[in-house]
């Protein structure tokens, strides 16, 4: 069997197991959640810095708290909250913000200049405390988070949904990988890359006019630089 066929079979097996990750009731509960005006959402594709952004947000709002058992206890997945016994209505101690309600960030920028990205997130959340921002930068570094990768930054859902997904009870997915922005792309087979690009053209290109991810990112950076010139 070719490498591409093996990879395709692996993807199908992963989809099959993940299809049982949520219960129907859990998904219904998640869809019925009513956001508050001051809620902040992390919206990222898989393996594109979700855990990293969870940590940045939590450190900014808490000022340096690591008392949680798992990052998803304090920054929960909406669609998995019910199945993993997390209360979406719990108070997460973040004061309302009144700025624009959408902030676009890129994984590569987090790798290149984490401090600048954390400052953008802080501004979005209307957090101006310099010491809190500095601590968030320190505690959101790859080096710091790597020290907790098998505990606080592991897949919380595994504790509740491994059996349903047909994986061993003691199997635990680690959410922090290499910290690389290119490793996943290098490991991906050609057919997967082509499928992703086709889906991009079908969905994103029709809405934005950008033919690929790099074109989109470059347009955002250009606009950001122009805004900086205006403000300066």
N, C-alpha and C positions, 0 to 999 in steps of 0.2 A: 504493500500500500504506500502511495506517495506521501511526502511530508504534508502537502496541502490537504489531502484527504484525511490524514490523521488529525490535523489541526481542526478541520471542519467537524469531524466526529467529536472531538473534545469540546468544541463550542456547543454542539447540540446536547451533549451530556450535561454540560454546565447549565444550559438553559432549562433542561428537564429538572435538574435538582433545585435550581433557584425558583422554578414555578411553584414549588411547595414551601418556599420560605415564608410566605404570608398565608394567613387563613382568610377565608372570605369575610368572616366577621371582623377581623383585624383591619382589612382593607376598607370595609364599609365604615368602621369607626374613624379611620384616618380621613376618608373623604368627607365625613360629616363635621370635621373640626372647623371651627369658625375662628379665623385669625383675628387678633386684636390689632389696633392701629399702630402699636409700638413693637409688634413682633418683627424679628429679623430672620430671614430664611437663607440657608445655604443651598444653592442650586448648582450642582456640579455633575458632569458625567462621571461614570465609574473610573476610579484610579486617576483622577485629575486633581488631587489635592483636597478632597472632601474632609478627611480627618485633620489635615493641616489647618484648613479654614475653621473647623470646629474649635480647634485649640486656640487659634488667634482670637476668635470672638469671645470664648470663655475667659481667656486671660485678660482681655480688655475690660470686660464687664465686671470681673471679680477682683482684679488687681493682684493676681498671683495665686489662685487657688488650685491645689492639686489633690484635694481631699476626696474627690470622686473615685468610685471604683472603676468606672468605665466612662469614656468621653460621651457615649450616647446616653448616659444617665442625665447629663446636664445639657446636652445639645441633641435631643432625640430625633430619630427618623419618624416623621409623621405617620407613614404607612406601616411602620413596625411597632409603634408605641404600645398599642393594645396587646399584641402578642408577646411583647417583652416586658409587660407590666410597668410601663413608664407613664406617668400622668402628664398629659399635654397641657392641662390647665394649671399646672404648678407654677408658682411665682419664681422666675429665674433672676430676679433682682436686677432688672435692666430698666432704666428710666426711659420714658417716651422720647422719640426723636422726631423732628419736624422738617427734615431736609428731604431732598429728592429721594424717592423710594426704590431706586435701582442703581446698583453699583456693579460694573463689569470689571472682572479681574482675570489675569492669565497666569497659568502655572509657571510659565517661563519667567515672568516678571518676579514671581515669588522666589524663584531660584536665584535670579540675578541680583535682586535688591529687596530682601525681605523687609528691611526697615521701612522703605518707602511704601510698600504695600500695606504694612500694618498701620502706618500713619493715615493712609487713604481710608482704611476700614474704620479707624478711630474717628476720623472726620465725619464719615458717613453715620456713625453712631453718636455723634456729637459728644465725643470724649476728648477733653483737652488736657487732662492730667499727664504731664510729661513723664513722671516716674512710672505711672501705670502703663504708658505706651512703651517705655524702655523695658519694663519687666515682661510685657507681652512679647516683645521681640526676642528676648533671651529665652523665654519658655516655649516659644514656637519654633525654635531652631531645630533642624533635623537632628543635630547632635543631642539636644536635650530630650526630644520626644523618643528617640531611639532607645533611651534608657528605660522606657515604659512600654515598649512595643508589644510585649507578650501579656501585659495586664491591662492598663488603662486605655491602650489603643489597639485592642483586639476586637474582633467582631462580637458584640454583645449578643446578637441574635443567635449565635451558635449555641449558647447556653439553653435556649428555649426551642430552637427549631432544627437542630441537627438530626434528630430521629425522623422528623417528617420529611427531611431532605435526603434521607438515606445515607447519611455519613456517620462515622463513629461518634459516640457521645463525647469523647475527649478531644475530638478534632477542633482546632481553633484557628480561624483565619486571622492573620496579622494584617492590619490595615496600613502599616507603614512599610513600603517596599524599599526601593533603592534610593529614592529621593531624586531620581533622574527624570528629566523631561523628555528624553529620547529613547530610553531603554525599551519601553513597551512597543514603540513603533519599530525598533530594530528587530524585536523578536516575532513580530506579527507576520504571518504568511501573506503572500501577494493577493490571494482571493479575498481575505478579510479586509485588506486595505482598499481593494476595489469596491467591495460591498459598502464600506463606510463612506467612500467618496461618492458612490452612487446615491446613497441616502442623503448625503450633504446637498448634492445638486437638486435632489427631489424636494427637500424641505427648506434648507437654509438659503441656498442660492435664490430660490424663488421669492423669498421674503426680503432678502437683504441685497442681492445682486453680487455678493462675494462668492467667487468660484471655489475657494478652499479656505481652510483655517488660517493659514499664514496671511492671506489677503485681508481677511477680517481683522486679524490682530494688528497688522501694519496700519490699517485705516484708523483703528482706535488710538494707536500710539501717535499717529500724525495729528489727529484731532486734539489729543491731550497736549501735545507740544504747542499747537497753535493757541490753545487756551492759556497755557503758561505764558506765552509771549504777550498775550493781551493783558493778563493780570500783572505782568512785570512792567 
